[in-house]
């Protein structure tokens, strides 16, 4: 063999050996890879098993917590449900019980969410507004039940096992209140559902928010619905379940807007996102569910669609499909344990339990307030069982009635509750009102009788002539005075009679008010009516002699005209028949400086003199009065008004321009007009005592007119009447008849004024002597004698059936409230774990 062949052979053997070496190495690498893969799979399986065990442990822990929370919290919710039913039946308001209100727009899936929580299909469906009344839905968990059923509050004895019938009854009761025209009503429908498959919850399904009125719906349908929704969710104890479709713009969600308006911090708002399965392909709501987008977390749910409902898909099947949807969804699988209707129900239950515990102090306070109110009203109504007891109550009531009447008259009423205290500050009551009638009112009515308006010259002249008869007499016949005075005296009876009749009316009003204040009279309406009849008859019986007595007082005045009465000052009228002599202090205003000065004035012989003092011999000024005009402020205003009305007449217009102005308004001063100070303007309140003297042609005291101030209104009248008589010259010897007329008029007016004072003093004494005091004295005795002598005593003491019914209702309410109070005390010690 050649060397080449040998080399080839050697090389060939080497290659063969290399190949043989390579084969076992390749096999070794493959085994290693397999072993590594098996290890990775084992680790992966261990990790999955570990996660599965953790998930199971987490689920078990959650389930255990849920069971504990449900077990401990069921008692709380059950109590609230019982309280809610009791208060609804008894009509007790102002008790804000913790509830969950479901809010959302139309077609947001509200009804489906509720049915998913309940696990049954029972709510009405359709187009437009389906929920037209609030539905208060109480879910009661009872694991002992073999079959679920529902009970309506308005049909508390009937159980509904067919949930289709529950839907029909909701529709029927809605139409019973709202009619068939899609109207709304805030009156709730209360429904309790008992089932082993629910958690203890109280939910309120509210009408869906809508923007546009459809058909015959009112134009303000949106405002009506929002108002009804806000009425529930504005309560601090209301948990808001805000339902929003995932396939809509959440920024404009009606439910979230309404919730935020009453719960801006979202402390009691739970967001629910529906229709996640209807979102556009390639989109998801993970950011919303996690709270990254809107700042609050949402619980996602998937409800039955219209196709599922049409195909009669059961709610339980829908819940199973919902669970599969979240567990298999690539975006939601990792949060599937915190999604779905089951989780929502658990969260709601725990939220409600926590809220109830926080609200228990306020609920307890409300129960205590209603308990106190009920006990107080029951005590007021009292117990009236048995004939003897009723008669004893009647006796005490009559005595209390008579005493309270006396107290009201005397102003010592023992009733000082808030309402009466406020009345004391608002108007006159009792004896104060009676006093008003015989003082202020009587005084005003008597003062309104002015003989001056009736005693004109012609009338008095006829009195004088008729009293003279056919015989000529020296002086004025006394009969002329008597006839003139008699006319005025007869007119006094009407205001006196009115006063007594007003007092009678007031006494009847006090009697009526007093019967309303005696609590047991409400129990016996016939007794109250009889007391009123006897009391009013007694008042009228006493009024008659009171009227007769006041008539006698007036007749006594008619029987004797006493001109010797020292208050009359008759001499003032008769001393000088030819002229007035009058003197006294007046304030005089200087025409140049317009400053006021105190001067002593003397009127004599139709001339007015003024001095610096009463003992000064020399007059500072003299004013002849003949032809002068004497004007008060009223006279000035009257003349100006008459001229104003005829200002279109050129002649009158000229007179208006030339007419001298009256006193201008000047600032008020506390200092008296008759103080020692000599120079100051007229205070406004003293314009009533202002008068002036002017002459149509000549000047007066160097000026256009002389301005004067009297000390008071009486002095003003005296000065003005005397000055006018002297200015007109009515005391001329040839006109003695005018003097006589004036004398009769002045004497009669003065005498009438004196009699009015006497009557004003006599009427109150007569009223108290003959009417009020006797009534106070004999009222109780009269009632006792008349009522206890009645043959129909038993009939009078028949209690009002309405009072009996009210007492029974109050007793039931009292029992219920006491039970509630005891239950709440026990519940306050229960500890509930709400962390899941």
Phi, psi and omega in degrees: 000137182285166179294329180293318181293323179297319180297318179298319181295319179296316180298319180297317178295323179296318182295322181294317179297322180295318180295320180293327178290324183291322183302308178294336179289319179295321178295322180294318179297318180298321179295320180296317180298319180297319180295320179296318180297320179295321178296318179298317179296322179296317178297318180298317179295319179297320179296316179296318179296322180295315178297321180295316179296320177296319179297318179295317180297318180295318179295317179296318179297315179297317180296319179296317178296319179299316181297317180295316180297316180295318182296316182280328183276340181302322180298318180298310184293323178299319179296315180298319178297318179295317178298318181299314179297316182297315182290328177294317180294319185272354176072029179276122183261180174065024175244103187273093182278142178297129179215166178245118180259130181264119185238139178181166177280171176298141178065024177274350181098019180302309183298321180294322178298314179298315181294328177293320178295319181284325183088011181221155178263109186214355184267145178297147177228161179158190181265159179073208181278109179269313177277105184250354173224147176300135177251111177272108187251116179253117179264123183244117179277124178218102185287350180275350184285141174268336184216137179284151176205164179235152179225127175270145179295325180282354174221062192295342182264357183252130178256134179253112177266340178264116185287340172293324177291327175298315178301315181296321180291324175299316180294318181296313183290329175297312180293329179298325181266318188257348185082187184259006186262034177060026177286167181245156174211137178281354180291119186282157168258125180259123181228130176248129178247121180258126183201149174279354188251016180237165171259158183286106181222154170236113183241151177238116177272119183253156179304142179290139181290133178228156182260327189239134175286135181242140177065232182263021176291149179295152183297332182264031184300324180297316180294320180299314182292315179299321179297318180293318180296312181297328179300330178270312190281348179285344180292133182300337182267012182258127174271130186260121175259097185270109184263127181223134177289140181288337182269023178236173180279107184293336180295336180249023182294124179296319183295320180290324178296313180296318180296318182293329182294334180248345181222068186299331180272358178057039179282337181231025178250132175243121180273135178236127181252117181256170174060038175295332181283351182256009179289155180299149181299135180089359178247158177209172184241029184298318180298324180290314181298323181278352179086012182283336187265313185253002177081008175214144180281151178238152172256121182275141176224152176235113184258176177292138174274178181298324179296318178297320180292318180296327180272010177061037178290128183290155180296322180296322177294322179295323178295322178293319178295323178297316180298318179296321181301313183287323183289334183257354181284131184297333182266336188251354187301321185286347177242020184298330181288349179245021178235164173101164184293327179295316178294321178300316180298320180294316178299316179299317180299312182290324177297318181293318179300314180297318181293322179297316180299320178292332185268349185304319179301319180291320177298316179299319178297317180296320178296317179299318180297315179293327178295314179298318180297318180294316179298319180296315181293322179294322178294322179296316178294318176074173177257133182228039180279138176092142184294316182297316180297319180298319180292323178295319178296318180298318180298312180296323181293320179296316179296316179297323179296311181297320180292319180295325177297315178300317182298321179293321179293319184275354180077024182239033182300136181278350181280105183237036177288172187303319184294320182289321179300318179294325180293325180300328181272348184263320186206168178285143181228154170054231183300328179296323179291321177297315179300322178301320183293320183264008173241276186301307183296315179298316180301314181297318181293321179289321179295334178292343178280102183246108178292337181305325183287335183263336184269070176279172184300318183295318181296312181295322178300320178294321177302313183296313182296318181292327180287335178282330183066221182268359185258135174281136184231153172269124181089184184262127178297142181297330181299329180299318176296316184297316182295317181295317180293323182300321178302315180292319182297320180295331180285348180286339187293323184297310177297327177293317179296317179300320179300313182294320179292325176293321176296318177302313179299320180293320178297320178296320177297320179294319177300315180297314179298322181293320178297328179288338182273343179275115191298323185285345177294336176293328179288328185239081184298327179291322177295317179299316179298318181293321177298317178299316181299313181294317183294317180294320178298321179294318179299314180295325179295323179281336180293323184300307178294335177293317176298318180296322182292319180290330176294322178296322178300316181291321178295326176297322176295324179289330186291331184212117177270111188264093179283351179275002179302123186295343181277352186280323184056052182299328183302328181302330182272340191247353185296314184230112183275346186264336179201162174270139169241111185226138180214155179163174181280137171222155173266128182243136180260127180289136186291330183273306186273345182062024178261149184266142179223144180273125183225153178265118184254143177229126176257122181202133175054050176059026179225141180249120179251148172223144187232167175285340178197168184292340183255005180285133182280334186255128179284140176281336180197156180226133180235109173291132189266345185299127180083356180284160177245129179253123186231133170266178178301317179298319179297317181298313181295321180296314181295317180298320180297317179298320179292322179300320181294337181245030186290343179289338178285123183304319181296316180294321180301321178295318179297324181294321178293320184279346186292129182291137180290158176274188181295131178283151178294134182230157185300146179290145176229139179289335184290138180298145178296336181254034176281182184284340180296138187265331189237112177193157180284173180281122170295145185301324182291344180266005177295339179292341180253012182275140168208165181217158179242124177223161178239136183301335186240307188273164172281162179234118180054040176080006180222184181294325176199164177256124180259135185223156175231128176273167183289329180200179184291326178295315178297323178301313181296319181297311181297314184295317181294319180292317180295320180295318180298317179291323181293325182273349178068037184285354180260019178296145184306328183282352184235050181297331181300321179296323177298317180296317179299314179300318181297314179300315182299313182294320180293316181296315180297318179296316180295319180297324177296321178294319179294321179300321178296319180295317179294318179301330177279327186281324186299309178303320179295320179294316181299313181290319183291318190259342186237298189291308182297316176300321180298317178298323186285319191254358185300308183299313180298320179298316180294314180299314183295318185283318185283316181287349177264359182288137175289335183262034182303316181298322180293322179295332183264015172288125184285147178298126179304325180296325178292319178301313180297320180296320179298316180298316180296318179296322178295318177297316179299318181298316179299314181298315181293322178294319177297316179300319181297317179294319180295318181297322177301318180291320184294329181297343179267351182283134178252126183240130176270113183256006179272117181235000000 
